[in-house]
Amino acid sequence: MTRKHTILIVDDARHNRTALREILNDNYIVLEAENGQNALAVLEEKYQAVTVIILDLIMPDMSGLELLEIFHKDVRYQNIPVIAMLRGINDEIECKCLEYGVWDFMGKPYDPTIVRFRVKNVIERSQMRVDDELKYRAEYDVLTGILNKSKFFYNTRNMLNIFGTEDFAFIRIDIEKFQLINSFFGMDEGDHLLKYMADYLQNVEKEYRYITYGRIEADIFAVCFSYDNEKEITDFVKKFTNQMEKYPLDFDITPFFGIYLVKNRDLSINEMYDKANLASKNCKGNYIQNYFFYTKEMSEEIIKEQHIINNMKNALKNEEFVLYLQPKYELQRNSIAGAEVLVRWITADGRMISPGEFIPVFERNGFILKLDQYVWEKTCQLLAGWRDEGRKIFPVSVNISRVSLYNPKIVDVICGLTEKYNIPPEWLQLELTESAYTGNPKAIKEMMEQLQKKGFSILMDDFGSGYSSLNVLKDIAVDVLKIDMKFLDGSGDDGRSENILASVVRMAKWLNMPVVAEGAERKEQVSFLHSIGCEYVQGFYFARPMPVKEYEKLLYEQPYFEDDETRRTSNDTNAIWTANMQMEMIFSNMMQAAAIYEYSDGNIEVVRVNDAYFDMFGYHDTDRVHKEIEGSIDHVDRERFMDTFAQVVENQSTAECEVKRFLESGREIWIKLRLKYINRVGERHIIFGCIDDITVQREMDNELAKYRLALMEEEVNEKTMLVVDDMEINRASLESIFETDYRILQAGDGEEALRILEEQNYKVDMILLDLMMPGMNGQTFMQERKNDPRILNIPVVIITADDTTEQQVLTMELGASDYIVKPFIPEIVTRRVQNVWDSTRRKKEVLQEHQK
């Protein structure tokens, strides 16, 4: 039995609805609505069941056209056919109905045969439209309008079969970090980009003899086309990439291409796609090339990885994973201070599998969790065994993988192992890489704090390898830093890498954090580490990773590394870095402010300061010390300051200078710096400095200079006034007020005013100064005036629109004699300027009398 279709009749006339019901009732389910509002309520509840709507256009309250306008905008109703009822022919109304999606028309009075025919006709057409839509959705991607995955695969298979003599390239395309576009700019923008990519493929289709293309999923597209040479393929890649660069979005859109050259047509299209996918994976993290051709080796890597996966569980069960230890040496004594635990996979047939092969696989499939815990437990067993044998225990460190860090029970697991074997947490140190922290910093920080409270030491491995190293160090309290000497390899950067490494070591010392340098393989590297005060070292130069028995023999029979040349490179200057307790006490308790500096190639860094230094400059935060040079010395004095250091180094003696220094509070002080050369470490010179606050003395000198300058000035008949304001109308207004008594000069900002003063040989009697100006404003000009005795005695009257108490206080603090308020009242402005002039003249007279 076939399902009856449902007809909704919308007409305000009951007799019309009744007539239509009688015509249609035998073959259809009939619903009625007496007006537009009623019809919308029926549709809201039953729109999925309604097959056809018969709509009267002329109704009170809401007409049929008004209903159609609402109906047309709702996507839920777009596939429901509408038959409109008309009384006579009206072209304008018919056009409006068609615009709103009406399928057919019927006239009144009703002819039963015509009614049944038109209803049957629209139902059949509607069904055909649904069938077409379903077929389209089965073959095409709805968003982009190009082939979907299944239809693309089908068409590609047919194309390869038909054109068997042609060479074809199968290319997988996706966008790097496409998910960020959705996150930053919204899903609509992401969809727009996908349609942009599809449009490009449609536009270039005509350039190829045989081609298929489609959207696979998300941002992944695929294309297969014939080619005569590989240049055609790389040209396609370049053109597509260039087209993506033109996309109008403030985002670096980089497409990745994995290319499989179809050599074996017997492969399924799925297999071809997989090979292109393997090739595209090589693009990830590669910032030089965004396309790769598939090679046989890529499949071999997959096979090798699968072999590892197939054997990993039995390997763990059979204890094929073996502990190796690499010693860590204390550089000052060249003695073993502990070791890092590493793991090697030695198969049943004696073959060793490199960690570089199996660790990345285990991290991807999660097996690293079990391997980590296996290594941790074996290490605890080893420590317990040494204890039971009565041996001296040196701490060993184990690695915590990124995956294990996400284990919410990791603290319980590690603590459980140390409790199980009754070993103190100090014996088992924990290493994690800096990059692991960046994944989930909050959770990892909490985990580390819990472990530290339990007594474990945390080592940050590969410090400096990430882009946010200092942020990481700021956010989490690690106990030891590990830096890799590979940082120095092949740098060719004129010592920049060495300077950065030395700075990291010094920074760690300020934080009371030991540093382990790993990967030391050459004598010159070890000598450099000595010179910068690195405490511990690990690397092939001292010892390779070794089995437990070999480590035990080395540790208990030959704990010192014998290398006289390396030992001789240790410099007495290291006492400065390692902070000999007696010297530290003397230095810290000096009554005078003191600092130790490093000088190299014109660069100065503050290495250490004492308590008096902190008291002089108003803070006790060691993190700020390294900022001292750049921001604190006045630019006028900086060259003299630097020259003094250069002089000390050149003569290897003493020198001194006086400079102005800015404090964080905003206050300025004058300091006298006495420097003494101490020693040289590599390319860096160690200098000791004592600092005195001579601010009071310099202020007295400045006052005397002002008096002398005032006495030297001669009284002139013509007075000169400099008006400094960026508004021409204000300058003109003031000139009209004072032009009879003064020679008027004008400047649009502070810089122009300073230039005019210099041109006038500073022979200006009065300055009217606006505070708010572009370029150099009034406050900055007053700062320059304060530091220049040549203009310090010229009276300044501030121009302002603010007459508040705060503004008056600011005027006095800036050193102005008075202020005038905009808009100008000539009588008040004249009186205030005259008062300033009279006061200045009386002051000169007093000074002249005093001079006599």
C-alpha atoms as one frame of an Amber mdcrd trajectory, in Angstrom:
protein
   0.000   0.000   0.000   1.478   3.348  -1.088   1.726   6.257   1.352  -0.803
   9.030   0.777   0.618  12.481   0.112  -0.477  15.405   2.293  -1.988  18.587
   0.811  -2.161  21.853   2.793  -4.986  24.162   1.600  -4.580  27.810   2.669
  -7.703  29.909   1.981  -9.736  32.270   4.135 -13.020  31.167   2.429 -14.428
  28.010   4.037 -16.427  27.064   0.934 -13.261  27.130  -1.188 -11.459  24.865
   1.278 -14.458  22.517   1.392 -14.622  22.330  -2.413 -10.937  21.486  -2.705
 -11.191  18.911   0.101 -14.008  17.102  -1.714 -11.945  17.007  -4.924  -8.751
  15.706  -3.240  -9.959  13.770  -0.205 -10.098  10.369  -1.911  -6.398  10.276
  -2.898  -4.674  12.633  -0.405  -4.561  13.605   3.237  -5.923  17.149   3.359
  -4.928  19.793   5.945  -6.546  23.239   6.121  -5.464  26.728   7.220  -7.749
  29.751   7.117  -4.967  32.389   6.901  -1.226  32.861   6.578  -0.496  32.783
  10.305  -2.434  29.563  10.693  -0.549  28.060   7.747   2.836  28.889   9.312
   1.747  27.185  12.540   0.761  24.030  10.618   4.049  24.029   8.704   6.081
  24.534  11.867   4.585  21.336  13.242   4.136  19.187  10.112   6.359  20.598
   7.330   8.102  17.258   6.843   4.773  15.591   6.018   3.404  18.272   3.676
   3.838  17.376  -0.017   2.012  20.280  -1.728   0.559  23.648  -0.655  -2.455
  25.160  -2.454  -2.409  28.860  -1.577  -5.010  31.593  -2.063  -3.197  34.867
  -2.723  -5.912  37.221  -1.456  -6.556  36.837   2.297  -7.035  39.254   5.208
  -4.371  39.732   7.925  -1.571  38.005   5.993  -1.955  37.753   2.237  -0.678
  34.850   0.180   2.197  36.954  -1.161   3.258  37.902   2.371   3.188  34.240
   3.349   5.239  33.348   0.248   7.891  35.927   1.185   8.339  34.303   4.615
   8.038  30.810   3.185  10.676  31.518   0.527  13.335  32.523   3.107  13.012
  29.363   5.244  15.303  26.598   3.960  13.044  23.946   5.523  10.279  24.701
   3.012  12.340  25.082  -0.167  11.424  21.636  -1.535   7.638  21.919  -0.902
   5.810  22.812  -4.185   3.283  25.680  -4.013   0.249  26.057  -6.342  -1.120
  29.614  -6.255  -4.828  30.339  -6.813  -5.587  33.391  -9.008  -8.754  35.226
 -10.005  -8.021  36.215 -13.588  -4.650  36.940 -15.207  -2.264  39.419 -13.560
   1.256  39.410 -14.993   2.764  41.407 -12.157   1.434  39.056  -9.449   2.424
  35.975 -11.446   6.005  37.248 -11.761   6.152  37.948  -8.020   4.864  34.428
  -7.291   7.441  32.834  -9.567  10.144  34.914  -7.892   9.065  33.423  -4.546
   9.237  29.872  -5.928   5.603  29.088  -6.875   5.468  25.949  -9.053   2.054
  26.331 -10.770  -1.221  28.322 -10.820  -4.953  27.456 -10.685  -7.935  29.637
 -11.398 -11.322  29.936  -9.667 -13.874  28.452  -9.812 -12.221  25.043  -9.557
 -12.372  22.403 -12.257 -11.894  19.023 -10.443 -10.013  17.466 -13.348  -7.572
  20.395 -13.633  -7.061  20.485  -9.860  -6.214  16.760  -9.698  -3.953  17.017
 -12.766  -1.975  20.016 -11.492  -1.523  18.497  -8.015  -0.397  15.170  -9.514
   1.978  17.004 -11.878   3.787  19.029  -9.188   4.121  15.950  -6.952   5.813
  14.023  -9.758   8.104  16.950 -10.557   8.957  17.313  -6.887   9.841  13.632
  -6.646  12.092  13.930  -9.706  13.797  16.923  -8.082  14.402  14.919  -4.886
  15.801  12.027  -6.909  18.121  14.402  -8.749  19.235  15.924  -5.454  19.995
  12.500  -3.988  21.931  11.505  -7.079  23.884  14.776  -6.967  24.740  14.304
  -3.303  25.905  10.755  -4.047  28.399  12.004  -6.628  29.265  15.610  -5.800
  30.565  17.507  -2.798  27.719  19.763  -1.679  29.944  22.594  -0.476  32.298
  22.957  -3.442  30.271  21.473  -6.294  33.097  19.202  -7.502  33.241  15.394
  -7.354  33.185  13.761  -3.952  35.638  11.041  -2.931  33.720   7.993  -4.230
  32.809   9.530  -7.603  36.347  10.920  -8.041  37.827   7.483  -7.353  35.322
   5.914  -9.802  36.028   8.422 -12.607  39.778   8.189 -12.037  39.677   4.409
 -12.347  37.793   4.667 -15.641  40.199   7.340 -16.962  43.256   5.200 -16.212
  41.641   2.161 -17.820  40.613   3.979 -21.006  43.839   5.921 -21.623  46.315
   3.160 -20.927  49.202   4.650 -22.891  49.237   7.957 -21.049  51.407   8.799
 -18.002  49.377  10.038 -15.036  50.203  11.815 -11.784  47.989  11.363  -8.731
  48.272  14.352  -6.353  46.914  14.802  -2.837  46.468  18.445  -1.725  45.780
  19.907   1.704  46.349  23.211   3.517  48.874  23.521   6.339  47.137  24.359
   9.645  43.743  24.678   7.987  42.068  24.161  11.359  43.595  27.463  12.523
  41.741  29.301   9.756  38.465  27.907  11.095  39.488  28.805  14.648  40.728
  32.338  13.930  38.384  33.443  11.155  35.338  31.174  11.539  33.885  28.197
   9.667  32.378  30.396   6.959  35.823  31.696   5.998  37.164  28.149   5.962
  34.318  27.065   3.660  35.006  30.034   1.417  38.638  28.966   1.056  37.605
  25.404   0.144  35.303  26.738  -2.584  38.132  28.974  -3.786  40.373  25.892
  -4.160  37.647  23.984  -6.013  36.998  26.927  -8.334  40.689  27.021  -9.235
  40.677  23.317 -10.153  37.610  23.872 -12.334  39.290  26.833 -14.052  42.506
  24.940 -14.918  40.721  21.768 -16.051  40.895  22.824 -19.712  44.714  22.996
 -19.581  45.024  19.205 -19.331  44.145  16.520 -21.860  42.781  14.094 -19.297
  42.022  15.077 -15.734  39.826  14.209 -12.762  39.640  16.034  -9.445  37.539
  15.998  -6.300  37.279  16.813  -2.621  38.193  13.872  -0.393  37.301  15.343
   3.025  37.828  18.470   5.116  40.607  20.475   3.369  41.908  17.473   1.425
  41.557  17.498  -2.373  42.942  15.126  -4.985  43.639  15.500  -8.682  44.835
  13.057 -11.320  45.996  14.244 -14.747  48.110  13.106 -17.669  51.570  14.574
 -18.212  54.443  14.438 -20.676  57.252  15.482 -18.295  57.629  16.145 -14.574
  57.947  19.883 -15.154  54.199  19.934 -15.913  53.621  18.504 -12.440  55.861
  21.005 -10.639  54.294  23.817 -12.688  50.880  22.722 -11.429  52.215  22.840
  -7.855  53.742  26.302  -8.303  50.641  27.767  -9.965  48.338  26.335  -7.302
  50.620  27.664  -4.544  50.730  31.115  -6.165  46.943  31.127  -6.430  46.627
  30.405  -2.704  48.938  33.340  -1.956  46.419  35.601  -3.712  43.584  34.535
  -1.425  42.423  37.672   0.441  43.095  36.637   4.040  45.670  37.853   6.543
  47.053  34.341   7.008  49.923  32.396   5.466  48.044  29.824   3.369  50.474
  27.067   2.360  49.230  24.067   0.340  51.021  20.706   0.691  51.253  18.267
  -2.224  51.933  14.528  -2.107  52.587  13.203  -5.625  52.382   9.603  -6.800
  53.471   8.946 -10.398  51.176   6.133 -11.544  53.509   3.313 -12.551  51.356
   0.363 -11.546  47.818   0.702 -12.896  46.791  -2.516 -11.172  46.826  -0.688
  -7.848  43.436   0.404  -6.559  42.759   4.129  -6.466  42.758   3.837  -2.669
  46.317   2.510  -2.765  47.389   5.317  -5.090  45.852   7.824  -2.702  47.691
   6.211   0.239  51.031   6.573  -1.574  50.313  10.243  -2.329  49.351  10.645
   1.322  52.677   9.132   2.441  54.511  11.604   0.219  52.578  14.567   1.599
  53.596  13.709   5.173  57.148  14.732   4.309  55.887  18.291   3.851  54.945
  18.624   7.520  57.550  20.743   9.276  59.429  21.369   6.020  59.570  25.111
   5.367  61.620  24.888   2.182  59.609  22.545  -0.034  55.839  22.046  -0.047
  55.685  19.019  -2.350  57.217  15.541  -2.387  57.120  12.655  -4.829  56.360
   9.214  -3.473  59.380   6.889  -3.248  59.685   3.217  -2.434  61.596   4.095
   0.745  58.481   5.737   2.163  56.667   2.408   2.076  59.706   0.691   3.530
  59.507   3.061   6.506  55.897   2.006   7.035  56.891  -1.674   6.847  59.750
  -1.103   9.304  57.396   0.703  11.675  54.890  -2.131  11.487  57.656  -4.650
  12.282  58.492  -2.648  15.413  54.839  -2.584  16.439  54.459  -6.334  15.880
  57.403  -7.158  18.171  57.204  -4.499  20.884  55.007  -6.389  23.384  57.090
  -9.555  23.327  60.253  -7.466  23.543  59.012  -5.865  26.746  57.880  -9.217
  28.152  61.277 -10.799  27.351  63.203  -7.781  28.733  64.889  -7.014  25.432
  64.912  -3.352  26.430  68.223  -2.840  28.231  69.385   0.058  30.406  72.420
   2.020  29.261  73.953   4.818  31.327  75.877   7.866  30.159  77.957   9.504
  32.923  77.672  13.159  33.852  80.915  14.814  34.970  81.511  17.703  37.344
  83.771  19.994  35.319  85.741  21.527  38.183  87.064  18.141  39.290  86.478
  16.096  36.112  84.737  13.503  38.295  81.561  11.483  37.725  78.562  13.119
  39.436  75.807  10.797  38.213  74.376   9.483  34.958  71.436   9.637  32.577
  69.544   6.382  32.003  68.956   5.561  28.334  67.378   2.493  26.743  68.497
   0.192  23.959  66.507  -2.568  22.256  68.648  -5.679  21.869  66.684  -8.375
  20.051  66.879 -12.107  20.754  69.375 -12.547  17.919  71.661  -9.856  19.380
  70.761  -7.089  16.942  70.471  -3.580  18.423  67.608  -1.311  17.323  68.364
   2.379  17.671  66.110   4.463  19.963  65.728   6.847  17.029  63.789   4.083
  15.274  61.488   2.768  18.004  60.943   5.750  20.360  59.015   7.887  17.789
  56.842   4.858  16.932  56.083   4.199  20.600  55.223   7.862  21.152  52.733
   7.744  18.290  50.998   4.529  19.361  51.144   5.114  23.129  53.384   2.128
  23.955  55.905   4.612  25.344  53.804   4.650  28.536  54.683   1.018  29.243
  58.317   1.462  28.206  58.698   4.508  30.478  57.407   2.639  33.504  59.584
  -0.364  32.637  62.702   1.853  32.529  61.736   3.645  35.744  61.282   0.389
  37.613  64.503  -1.137  36.279  66.322   2.029  37.381  64.838   1.825  40.880
  65.946  -1.831  41.051  69.456  -0.764  40.018  69.645   1.952  42.702  68.328
  -0.426  45.340  70.948  -2.996  44.306  73.786  -0.481  44.708  72.438   0.461
  48.118  72.253  -3.161  49.229  75.859  -3.675  48.079  76.946  -0.752  50.234
  78.135   1.332  47.291  78.209   5.134  47.240  75.115   6.311  45.386  75.280
   8.984  42.692  71.904  10.186  41.395  70.691   9.000  38.014  68.112  10.685
  35.812  65.357   9.031  33.795  63.376  10.530  30.946  59.653  11.231  31.088
  58.143  11.154  27.623  55.591  13.680  26.422  52.922  10.960  26.446  53.618
   9.946  30.048  53.246  13.562  31.138  49.552  13.312  30.250  49.067  10.341
  32.582  47.035  11.785  35.499  48.496   9.127  37.831  52.142   9.753  36.957
  52.990  11.164  40.417  51.497   8.087  42.100  53.371   5.765  39.709  56.797
   7.348  40.321  56.320   7.711  44.068  55.016   4.157  44.218  58.211   2.839
  42.642  60.548   4.693  45.026  58.473   3.480  47.976  58.392  -0.096  46.627
  62.204  -0.254  46.475  62.725   2.005  49.502  64.972   4.516  47.790  65.027
   8.277  48.527  63.643  10.559  45.788  66.993  12.402  45.630  68.544   9.390
  43.903  66.059   9.418  41.025  66.091  12.603  38.955  63.439  13.263  36.318
  64.129  14.714  32.858  61.522  16.223  30.572  62.019  18.185  27.385  61.124
  21.834  27.098  58.826  21.107  24.130  56.810  18.642  26.239  55.896  21.447
  28.636  54.334  23.629  25.953  51.566  21.091  25.178  49.662  21.383  28.455
  51.614  23.790  30.673  49.112  24.056  33.516  48.785  20.299  34.098  52.528
  19.707  33.731  53.349  22.542  36.115  51.051  21.044  38.749  52.588  17.597
  38.226  56.125  18.960  38.584  55.265  20.857  41.753  53.855  17.687  43.303
  56.984  15.703  42.423  59.265  18.440  43.761  57.343  18.487  47.043  57.998
  14.756  47.259  61.749  15.441  46.954  62.409  14.722  43.258  64.671  16.979
  41.187  63.368  18.096  37.773  65.789  18.531  34.865  64.680  20.436  31.774
  66.245  18.729  28.769  67.060  20.510  25.486  66.565  23.947  27.047  66.641
  26.657  24.382  65.386  24.415  21.604  61.883  25.921  21.729  60.583  29.382
  20.864  59.391  30.198  24.380  62.303  29.023  26.535  62.313  32.049  28.835
  58.555  31.866  29.304  58.890  28.209  30.271  61.638  29.053  32.745  59.507
  31.849  34.179  56.439  29.671  34.622  57.935  26.509  36.112  60.577  26.011
  38.781  62.938  23.401  37.337  65.980  22.377  39.380  68.568  21.798  36.640
  68.924  23.010  33.045  70.322  20.776  30.299  71.597  22.471  27.155  72.745
  20.696  24.000  76.155  21.529  22.528  74.670  20.974  19.053  73.562  24.574
  19.478  77.131  25.540  18.540  77.569  23.256  15.533  78.131  24.884  12.164
  76.882  28.226  13.349  79.373  30.465  11.525  77.836  33.377  13.402  80.949
  35.153  14.707  80.505  33.922  18.262  76.811  34.685  18.686  76.005  31.093
  19.661  78.820  31.057  22.228  77.618  34.351  23.698  74.053  33.082  23.949
  75.205  29.868  25.620  77.335  31.813  28.079  74.381  34.057  28.852  72.167
  31.045  29.560  74.761  29.701  32.021  75.019  33.061  33.784  71.226  33.407
  33.920  70.982  29.952  35.496  73.524  30.972  38.119  71.450  34.020  39.063
  68.582  31.578  39.615  70.829  29.202  41.613  70.200  26.548  38.978  73.002
  24.124  37.925  73.600  23.566  34.205  74.448  20.294  32.459  75.894  20.626
  28.947  75.241  17.474  26.954  76.722  16.457  23.638  80.289  17.624  24.402
  82.491  15.778  21.901  85.627  17.926  21.428  88.318  19.457  23.643  87.547
  22.995  22.516  83.919  22.573  23.568  84.963  21.442  27.047  87.418  24.341
  27.315  84.668  26.755  26.394  82.339  25.257  28.996  85.085  25.699  31.609
  85.496  29.335  30.610  81.820  30.218  31.049  81.489  28.428  34.389  79.300
  25.483  33.370  79.170  23.020  36.285  78.404  19.668  34.647  79.002  18.059
  31.275  77.858  14.937  29.467  79.054  13.687  26.096  81.203  11.371  23.998
  84.367  13.309  24.878  84.080  11.924  28.410  82.074   8.711  27.915  79.528
   7.146  25.585  76.322   5.519  26.827  77.339   2.108  28.217  75.813  -1.021
  29.771  75.312  -1.049  33.527  78.354  -3.252  34.262  80.681  -0.953  32.332
  79.286   2.078  34.123  79.785   0.467  37.513  83.395  -0.354  36.645  84.030
   3.214  35.487  82.258   4.769  38.477  83.982   2.762  41.185  87.382   2.151
  39.579  88.025   5.282  37.486  85.660   8.066  38.641  87.989  10.868  37.447
  88.455  11.796  33.824  92.170  12.224  33.133  92.894  15.049  30.692  95.599
  17.431  31.852  95.047  19.837  28.980  91.367  20.163  29.732  92.133  20.634
  33.420  94.617  23.424  32.642  91.951  25.387  30.800  90.179  25.962  34.090
  90.811  29.583  34.928  91.107  31.189  38.334  88.468  33.610  37.186  85.915
  30.825  37.627  85.906  31.834  41.274  83.825  34.785  40.165  81.255  32.500
  38.584  81.208  29.685  41.155  80.913  32.180  43.997  83.589  31.097  46.493
  81.833  31.544  49.819  84.498  33.726  51.433  84.722  36.083  48.454  80.944
  36.148  48.171  80.621  37.243  51.800  83.132  40.078  51.370  81.569  41.230
  48.117  77.967  41.119  49.366  78.710  43.021  52.591  80.697  45.904  51.102
  79.287  49.246  52.248  79.859  50.733  48.793  77.762  49.732  45.771  79.778
  47.337  43.607  79.325  45.233  40.494  81.222  42.736  38.369  80.958  43.334
  34.610  81.771  41.338  31.496  83.071  43.228  28.450  83.410  41.738  24.952
  83.463  43.394  21.522  81.915  46.612  22.785  79.173  44.859  24.766  78.826
  45.173  28.538  76.840  42.881  30.812  76.336  43.088  34.569  77.288  39.696
  35.986  76.937  40.181  39.734  76.062  43.016  42.128  76.079  43.415  45.909
  73.384  44.498  48.355  74.561  48.121  48.421  74.074  48.237  44.641  70.457
  47.133  45.036  69.882  49.689  47.795  71.300  52.517  45.655  69.056  51.771
  42.691  65.916  50.908  44.609  65.133  47.228  43.993  66.273  43.745  45.027
  65.297  41.707  41.974  68.258  39.922  40.340  66.220  39.327  37.171  66.492
  43.045  36.346  70.275  43.291  36.593  70.984  42.285  32.979  68.888  45.250
  31.738  71.127  47.792  33.427  73.226  49.059  30.548  70.766  49.632  27.694
  67.935  51.452  29.416  69.434  53.116  32.465  72.255  55.368  31.204  71.312
  58.717  29.697  71.896  58.728  25.928  74.091  61.807  26.208  76.477  59.944
  28.545  76.318  56.471  27.013  79.252  56.924  24.626  81.471  58.206  27.450
  80.308  55.307  29.620  81.241  52.737  26.939  84.559  54.438  26.206  85.532
  54.121  29.879  85.102  50.339  29.745  87.048  50.162  26.481  89.845  52.189
  28.073  90.044  49.821  31.064  90.265  46.799  28.770  92.810  48.396  26.434
  95.127  49.468  29.286  94.176  46.608  31.631  94.214  49.160  34.431  91.687
  51.568  35.980  89.425  54.352  34.738  86.427  56.341  35.939  83.515  58.383
  34.593  80.495  60.352  35.749  77.141  59.646  34.078  73.460  60.271  34.610
  71.350  57.211  35.393  67.558  56.753  35.351  65.850  54.820  38.130  62.655
  52.800  37.694  60.838  55.314  39.905  61.501  57.963  37.244  64.075  59.802
  39.376  67.446  60.749  37.882  70.723  60.392  39.762  74.341  61.082  38.904
  76.829  58.301  39.607  80.606  58.126  39.621  81.858  54.772  38.338  85.405
  53.596  39.168  86.508  50.542  37.168  89.406  48.104  37.655  90.485  45.363
  35.216  90.468  41.880  36.788  91.116  39.155  34.214  90.251  37.633  30.853
  88.158  34.497  30.235  88.263  33.470  26.599  87.152  36.534  24.610  85.449
  38.119  27.633  87.056  40.594  30.051  86.135  40.687  33.750  85.931  44.184
  35.279  85.230  45.239  38.872  83.330  48.476  39.473  82.523  50.707  42.478
  79.661  53.185  42.245  79.095  56.435  44.192  75.954  58.584  44.181  77.154
  62.141  43.355  73.730  63.612  42.610  73.898  66.343  45.294  77.332  67.471
  44.143  76.236  67.657  40.498  73.086  69.607  41.389  75.191  72.167  43.226
  77.504  72.404  40.206  74.516  72.973  37.924  73.185  75.729  40.155  76.528
  77.485  40.121  76.651  77.163  36.335  73.239  78.779  36.106  74.368  81.667
  38.274  77.507  82.208  36.233  75.522  82.132  32.981  72.987  84.577  34.361
  75.742  86.973  35.381  77.260  86.838  31.909  74.025  87.825  30.181  73.783
  91.423  29.133  70.651  93.478  29.284  69.346  94.230  25.796  66.837  96.845
  24.700  64.881  94.499  22.428  63.324  91.525  24.208  62.806  88.230  22.316
  59.921  85.835  22.896  59.709  82.262  21.499  56.110  80.989  21.095  55.985
  77.148  20.841  52.572  75.773  19.813  51.505  73.370  17.043  48.353  75.457
  16.345  49.124  78.372  14.031  46.056  80.278  15.221  47.349  80.191  18.817
  50.782  81.427  17.758  49.231  84.250  15.736  46.998  85.255  18.642  49.914
  85.469  21.077  52.028  87.372  18.549  49.278  90.006  18.210  49.249  90.427
  22.016  53.029  90.772  22.519  54.397  92.085  19.216  54.716  95.648  20.518
  56.951  94.596  23.447  58.836  91.590  22.028  60.479  90.301  18.901  58.381
  87.186  18.276  59.825  83.828  17.123  57.532  80.870  16.399  57.988  77.061
  16.587  55.508  74.267  15.853  56.959  71.721  18.323  59.768  71.154  20.837
  62.377  70.047  18.312  61.883  73.172  16.192  62.079  75.300  19.337  65.463
  73.769  20.285  66.733  74.436  16.776  65.617  78.108  16.896  67.235  78.563
  20.321  70.521  77.270  18.937  70.240  79.566  15.894  69.609  82.533  18.219
  72.636  81.563  20.301  70.149  81.067  23.165  69.479  84.822  23.323  65.765
  84.467  24.091  64.119  86.265  26.997  60.827  84.406  27.329  59.324  81.075
  26.107  55.573  80.483  25.834  55.196  76.665  25.596  52.199  74.459  24.750
  52.311  71.038  26.500  50.201  69.033  24.019  51.972  68.880  20.629  52.871
  66.178  18.114  56.541  65.288  17.743  58.398  66.590  20.803  55.714  67.754
  23.252  56.058  70.366  25.968  56.937  67.962  28.769  59.813  66.451  26.771
  61.067  69.962  25.904  61.097  70.821  29.629  63.155  67.690  30.326  65.689
  68.807  27.689  65.705  72.303  29.212  66.399  70.873  32.662  69.519  69.138
  31.377  70.879  72.107  29.362  72.298  75.069  31.374  72.156  77.264  28.249
  68.363  77.395  28.336  67.663  76.478  31.946  67.545  80.143  33.030  65.147
  81.243  30.283  61.731  81.672  31.951  58.947  79.454  30.559  55.211  80.143
  30.709  53.085  77.049  29.960  50.151  77.290  27.508  47.285  75.032  28.587
  43.537  74.575  28.330  43.439  72.940  31.783  43.082  75.281  34.759  42.823
  72.537  37.429  44.923  72.286  40.589  46.626  69.204  39.186  47.686  71.154
  36.091  49.092  73.957  38.260  51.142  71.411  40.262  52.394  69.805  37.037
  53.454  73.242  35.731  55.548  73.887  38.836  57.069  70.371  38.772  58.161
  70.868  35.171  60.066  73.989  36.192  57.831  76.573  34.526  57.481  80.054
  35.982  53.703  80.361  35.386  50.940  79.296  32.989  48.310  80.921  30.758
  44.947  79.384  29.840  43.319  78.969  26.403  41.279  80.706  25.064  43.477
  83.716  25.698  42.230  86.816  27.560  44.790  89.475  26.541  44.708  91.395
  29.840  45.342  88.262  31.945  47.956  86.832  29.563  49.827  90.150  29.459
  49.817  90.507  33.258  51.080  86.975  33.913  53.911  87.213  31.384  54.877
  90.647  32.736  54.994  89.258  36.291  57.354  86.508  35.143  59.529  89.027
  33.308  59.719  91.338  36.354  60.596  88.414  38.628  63.349  87.246  36.271
  64.785  90.756  35.995  64.845  91.188  39.781  66.621  87.867  40.120  69.308
  89.021  37.689  69.759  92.230  39.612  70.209  90.358  42.876  72.769  88.041
  41.284  74.696  90.969  39.844  74.729  92.650  43.265  75.894  89.426  44.877
  78.701  89.139  42.308  80.002  92.571  43.263
